[in-house]
Amino acid sequence: MKEKKITLVTPAQIQRLRRTIPDWKIASAELSRQFNFENFYETMAFVNAVAWIANQQDHHPDLAVTYNKCIVNFSTHSVGGLSEKDFECARQVDELLWK
């Protein structure tokens, strides 16, 4: 199976795709969102779930982890900005919190 070529998204695509992840910020060619938790255990469970998504998608975010928070940043370094894959991975991370 041939992999789809990853390319930068256009400004029009960004406007369309950002509707699927309204809680994420776009700055400096990356998607960013802070997630807050009650304790370290919940934070680490979330981090492990994000790692699983990243591994499945072969697209790995930058994470900043503290006791009760995790900041997730997606960007496609190989194209120097945002790709559709960043938005898809962000959407899947959001789904971790749906109850």
Biotite code that builds the C-alpha atoms (Angstrom):
import biotite.structure as struc

atoms = struc.array([
    struc.Atom([0.000, 0.000, 0.000], chain_id="A", res_id=1, res_name="MET", atom_name="CA", element="C"),
    struc.Atom([1.432, 3.367, -1.015], chain_id="A", res_id=2, res_name="LYS", atom_name="CA", element="C"),
    struc.Atom([1.656, 6.051, 1.667], chain_id="A", res_id=3, res_name="GLU", atom_name="CA", element="C"),
    struc.Atom([-0.122, 9.332, 0.984], chain_id="A", res_id=4, res_name="LYS", atom_name="CA", element="C"),
    struc.Atom([2.379, 12.155, 0.505], chain_id="A", res_id=5, res_name="LYS", atom_name="CA", element="C"),
    struc.Atom([2.283, 14.588, 3.400], chain_id="A", res_id=6, res_name="ILE", atom_name="CA", element="C"),
    struc.Atom([2.025, 18.249, 2.391], chain_id="A", res_id=7, res_name="THR", atom_name="CA", element="C"),
    struc.Atom([1.409, 21.578, 4.078], chain_id="A", res_id=8, res_name="LEU", atom_name="CA", element="C"),
    struc.Atom([-2.221, 22.544, 4.470], chain_id="A", res_id=9, res_name="VAL", atom_name="CA", element="C"),
    struc.Atom([-3.413, 25.758, 2.879], chain_id="A", res_id=10, res_name="THR", atom_name="CA", element="C"),
    struc.Atom([-4.954, 28.609, 4.886], chain_id="A", res_id=11, res_name="PRO", atom_name="CA", element="C"),
    struc.Atom([-8.393, 27.590, 3.568], chain_id="A", res_id=12, res_name="ALA", atom_name="CA", element="C"),
    struc.Atom([-7.820, 23.991, 4.692], chain_id="A", res_id=13, res_name="GLN", atom_name="CA", element="C"),
    struc.Atom([-6.698, 25.226, 8.111], chain_id="A", res_id=14, res_name="ILE", atom_name="CA", element="C"),
    struc.Atom([-9.976, 27.145, 8.527], chain_id="A", res_id=15, res_name="GLN", atom_name="CA", element="C"),
    struc.Atom([-11.980, 24.040, 7.604], chain_id="A", res_id=16, res_name="ARG", atom_name="CA", element="C"),
    struc.Atom([-9.925, 21.612, 9.711], chain_id="A", res_id=17, res_name="LEU", atom_name="CA", element="C"),
    struc.Atom([-9.756, 23.779, 12.813], chain_id="A", res_id=18, res_name="ARG", atom_name="CA", element="C"),
    struc.Atom([-13.530, 23.366, 13.209], chain_id="A", res_id=19, res_name="ARG", atom_name="CA", element="C"),
    struc.Atom([-12.875, 19.701, 14.041], chain_id="A", res_id=20, res_name="THR", atom_name="CA", element="C"),
    struc.Atom([-10.589, 20.676, 16.963], chain_id="A", res_id=21, res_name="ILE", atom_name="CA", element="C"),
    struc.Atom([-11.984, 23.953, 18.392], chain_id="A", res_id=22, res_name="PRO", atom_name="CA", element="C"),
    struc.Atom([-10.045, 23.794, 21.683], chain_id="A", res_id=23, res_name="ASP", atom_name="CA", element="C"),
    struc.Atom([-6.623, 23.726, 20.012], chain_id="A", res_id=24, res_name="TRP", atom_name="CA", element="C"),
    struc.Atom([-4.538, 26.841, 19.360], chain_id="A", res_id=25, res_name="LYS", atom_name="CA", element="C"),
    struc.Atom([-2.630, 27.423, 16.156], chain_id="A", res_id=26, res_name="ILE", atom_name="CA", element="C"),
    struc.Atom([0.602, 29.375, 16.543], chain_id="A", res_id=27, res_name="ALA", atom_name="CA", element="C"),
    struc.Atom([4.059, 29.224, 15.005], chain_id="A", res_id=28, res_name="SER", atom_name="CA", element="C"),
    struc.Atom([3.003, 26.514, 12.543], chain_id="A", res_id=29, res_name="ALA", atom_name="CA", element="C"),
    struc.Atom([1.891, 24.082, 15.253], chain_id="A", res_id=30, res_name="GLU", atom_name="CA", element="C"),
    struc.Atom([-1.252, 22.923, 17.001], chain_id="A", res_id=31, res_name="LEU", atom_name="CA", element="C"),
    struc.Atom([-1.162, 23.209, 20.780], chain_id="A", res_id=32, res_name="SER", atom_name="CA", element="C"),
    struc.Atom([-3.493, 22.312, 23.622], chain_id="A", res_id=33, res_name="ARG", atom_name="CA", element="C"),
    struc.Atom([-3.106, 22.060, 27.379], chain_id="A", res_id=34, res_name="GLN", atom_name="CA", element="C"),
    struc.Atom([-4.906, 19.239, 29.178], chain_id="A", res_id=35, res_name="PHE", atom_name="CA", element="C"),
    struc.Atom([-5.444, 19.443, 32.947], chain_id="A", res_id=36, res_name="ASN", atom_name="CA", element="C"),
    struc.Atom([-5.966, 16.497, 35.287], chain_id="A", res_id=37, res_name="PHE", atom_name="CA", element="C"),
    struc.Atom([-6.677, 15.799, 38.951], chain_id="A", res_id=38, res_name="GLU", atom_name="CA", element="C"),
    struc.Atom([-3.416, 14.007, 39.690], chain_id="A", res_id=39, res_name="ASN", atom_name="CA", element="C"),
    struc.Atom([-0.217, 12.493, 38.335], chain_id="A", res_id=40, res_name="PHE", atom_name="CA", element="C"),
    struc.Atom([-1.787, 9.092, 37.662], chain_id="A", res_id=41, res_name="TYR", atom_name="CA", element="C"),
    struc.Atom([-4.457, 10.589, 35.375], chain_id="A", res_id=42, res_name="GLU", atom_name="CA", element="C"),
    struc.Atom([-1.846, 12.706, 33.617], chain_id="A", res_id=43, res_name="THR", atom_name="CA", element="C"),
    struc.Atom([0.370, 9.696, 32.923], chain_id="A", res_id=44, res_name="MET", atom_name="CA", element="C"),
    struc.Atom([-2.574, 7.578, 31.756], chain_id="A", res_id=45, res_name="ALA", atom_name="CA", element="C"),
    struc.Atom([-3.365, 10.335, 29.247], chain_id="A", res_id=46, res_name="PHE", atom_name="CA", element="C"),
    struc.Atom([0.294, 10.560, 28.147], chain_id="A", res_id=47, res_name="VAL", atom_name="CA", element="C"),
    struc.Atom([0.377, 6.802, 27.540], chain_id="A", res_id=48, res_name="ASN", atom_name="CA", element="C"),
    struc.Atom([-2.833, 6.984, 25.506], chain_id="A", res_id=49, res_name="ALA", atom_name="CA", element="C"),
    struc.Atom([-1.376, 9.835, 23.419], chain_id="A", res_id=50, res_name="VAL", atom_name="CA", element="C"),
    struc.Atom([1.760, 7.728, 22.890], chain_id="A", res_id=51, res_name="ALA", atom_name="CA", element="C"),
    struc.Atom([-0.391, 4.864, 21.616], chain_id="A", res_id=52, res_name="TRP", atom_name="CA", element="C"),
    struc.Atom([-2.168, 7.165, 19.129], chain_id="A", res_id=53, res_name="ILE", atom_name="CA", element="C"),
    struc.Atom([1.160, 8.626, 18.002], chain_id="A", res_id=54, res_name="ALA", atom_name="CA", element="C"),
    struc.Atom([2.603, 5.172, 17.433], chain_id="A", res_id=55, res_name="ASN", atom_name="CA", element="C"),
    struc.Atom([-0.456, 4.028, 15.482], chain_id="A", res_id=56, res_name="GLN", atom_name="CA", element="C"),
    struc.Atom([-0.368, 7.148, 13.301], chain_id="A", res_id=57, res_name="GLN", atom_name="CA", element="C"),
    struc.Atom([3.447, 7.225, 13.042], chain_id="A", res_id=58, res_name="ASP", atom_name="CA", element="C"),
    struc.Atom([3.191, 10.920, 13.902], chain_id="A", res_id=59, res_name="HIS", atom_name="CA", element="C"),
    struc.Atom([4.681, 11.999, 17.192], chain_id="A", res_id=60, res_name="HIS", atom_name="CA", element="C"),
    struc.Atom([3.849, 15.178, 19.122], chain_id="A", res_id=61, res_name="PRO", atom_name="CA", element="C"),
    struc.Atom([6.027, 17.156, 21.473], chain_id="A", res_id=62, res_name="ASP", atom_name="CA", element="C"),
    struc.Atom([4.754, 16.728, 25.030], chain_id="A", res_id=63, res_name="LEU", atom_name="CA", element="C"),
    struc.Atom([5.375, 18.810, 28.141], chain_id="A", res_id=64, res_name="ALA", atom_name="CA", element="C"),
    struc.Atom([4.297, 16.881, 31.235], chain_id="A", res_id=65, res_name="VAL", atom_name="CA", element="C"),
    struc.Atom([3.956, 18.007, 34.845], chain_id="A", res_id=66, res_name="THR", atom_name="CA", element="C"),
    struc.Atom([2.138, 16.600, 37.866], chain_id="A", res_id=67, res_name="TYR", atom_name="CA", element="C"),
    struc.Atom([-1.372, 17.453, 36.693], chain_id="A", res_id=68, res_name="ASN", atom_name="CA", element="C"),
    struc.Atom([-1.046, 18.814, 33.173], chain_id="A", res_id=69, res_name="LYS", atom_name="CA", element="C"),
    struc.Atom([0.145, 17.865, 29.714], chain_id="A", res_id=70, res_name="CYS", atom_name="CA", element="C"),
    struc.Atom([0.728, 20.254, 26.831], chain_id="A", res_id=71, res_name="ILE", atom_name="CA", element="C"),
    struc.Atom([0.526, 18.562, 23.433], chain_id="A", res_id=72, res_name="VAL", atom_name="CA", element="C"),
    struc.Atom([2.056, 20.166, 20.327], chain_id="A", res_id=73, res_name="ASN", atom_name="CA", element="C"),
    struc.Atom([1.631, 18.763, 16.830], chain_id="A", res_id=74, res_name="PHE", atom_name="CA", element="C"),
    struc.Atom([3.581, 19.926, 13.783], chain_id="A", res_id=75, res_name="SER", atom_name="CA", element="C"),
    struc.Atom([4.914, 18.155, 10.730], chain_id="A", res_id=76, res_name="THR", atom_name="CA", element="C"),
    struc.Atom([8.612, 18.893, 10.823], chain_id="A", res_id=77, res_name="HIS", atom_name="CA", element="C"),
    struc.Atom([9.283, 17.230, 7.457], chain_id="A", res_id=78, res_name="SER", atom_name="CA", element="C"),
    struc.Atom([7.146, 19.857, 5.677], chain_id="A", res_id=79, res_name="VAL", atom_name="CA", element="C"),
    struc.Atom([7.919, 22.769, 7.999], chain_id="A", res_id=80, res_name="GLY", atom_name="CA", element="C"),
    struc.Atom([4.420, 23.388, 9.300], chain_id="A", res_id=81, res_name="GLY", atom_name="CA", element="C"),
    struc.Atom([0.964, 21.880, 9.588], chain_id="A", res_id=82, res_name="LEU", atom_name="CA", element="C"),
    struc.Atom([-0.372, 18.910, 7.646], chain_id="A", res_id=83, res_name="SER", atom_name="CA", element="C"),
    struc.Atom([-3.721, 17.137, 7.693], chain_id="A", res_id=84, res_name="GLU", atom_name="CA", element="C"),
    struc.Atom([-2.067, 14.472, 9.854], chain_id="A", res_id=85, res_name="LYS", atom_name="CA", element="C"),
    struc.Atom([-1.577, 17.044, 12.654], chain_id="A", res_id=86, res_name="ASP", atom_name="CA", element="C"),
    struc.Atom([-5.295, 17.810, 12.677], chain_id="A", res_id=87, res_name="PHE", atom_name="CA", element="C"),
    struc.Atom([-6.265, 14.129, 12.556], chain_id="A", res_id=88, res_name="GLU", atom_name="CA", element="C"),
    struc.Atom([-3.980, 13.258, 15.466], chain_id="A", res_id=89, res_name="CYS", atom_name="CA", element="C"),
    struc.Atom([-5.250, 16.237, 17.494], chain_id="A", res_id=90, res_name="ALA", atom_name="CA", element="C"),
    struc.Atom([-8.829, 15.086, 16.866], chain_id="A", res_id=91, res_name="ARG", atom_name="CA", element="C"),
    struc.Atom([-7.970, 11.583, 18.073], chain_id="A", res_id=92, res_name="GLN", atom_name="CA", element="C"),
    struc.Atom([-6.347, 12.999, 21.225], chain_id="A", res_id=93, res_name="VAL", atom_name="CA", element="C"),
    struc.Atom([-9.517, 15.008, 21.906], chain_id="A", res_id=94, res_name="ASP", atom_name="CA", element="C"),
    struc.Atom([-11.558, 11.816, 21.650], chain_id="A", res_id=95, res_name="GLU", atom_name="CA", element="C"),
    struc.Atom([-9.666, 10.423, 24.646], chain_id="A", res_id=96, res_name="LEU", atom_name="CA", element="C"),
    struc.Atom([-11.582, 12.838, 26.855], chain_id="A", res_id=97, res_name="LEU", atom_name="CA", element="C"),
    struc.Atom([-15.093, 12.206, 25.529], chain_id="A", res_id=98, res_name="TRP", atom_name="CA", element="C"),
    struc.Atom([-17.243, 10.522, 28.125], chain_id="A", res_id=99, res_name="LYS", atom_name="CA", element="C"),
])
